[in-house]
Amino acid sequence: MWDMPAKSKKQQMAAGAALSAKRGETSKSSLKGASRHMAESMTEDQLEDFAATKRKKLPTKKTKAPAAKKSARKGASKKAASKRTTKKAATKKTARKKAARRS
């Protein structure tokens, strides 16, 4: 079998909702987001594996790796720094033009 446990409580709950719809216990139109996608793309056996995962030690929500967050911050600060540099250069340029007009 698959033996693929859910990674978070939300994923486990979505699998349970998708499984319920797949079995005909609830309507498929009531599904939204991840549960709808799971119902369409996974078999009933796969959904059972996900839904059967114990929730006790699972996080509520799956989070990204800390390294990914840091690199995103670095990229954002580089962009902001380049904008500041460009703005400073433009300000200096206009200041020089004004000074040249005065003399």
Residue pairs with C-beta under 8 A, 6 or more apart in sequence:
1 45
1 49
2 45
2 46
2 49
3 49
4 46
4 49
4 50
5 49
5 50
5 53
6 12
6 15
6 50
6 51
6 53
6 58
7 58
7 62
8 58
8 59
8 60
8 61
8 62
9 55
9 58
9 59
9 60
9 61
10 34
10 60
10 61
10 62
11 34
11 50
11 62
12 50
12 51
12 53
12 55
12 58
14 33
14 34
14 35
14 38
15 35
15 38
15 42
15 47
15 50
15 51
15 53
16 51
17 26
17 31
17 35
18 31
18 35
18 36
18 38
18 39
18 42
18 47
19 44
19 47
19 48
19 51
20 26
21 27
21 28
21 30
21 31
21 35
21 39
22 39
22 44
22 47
23 44
28 36
28 39
31 39
38 47
38 50
39 47
42 50
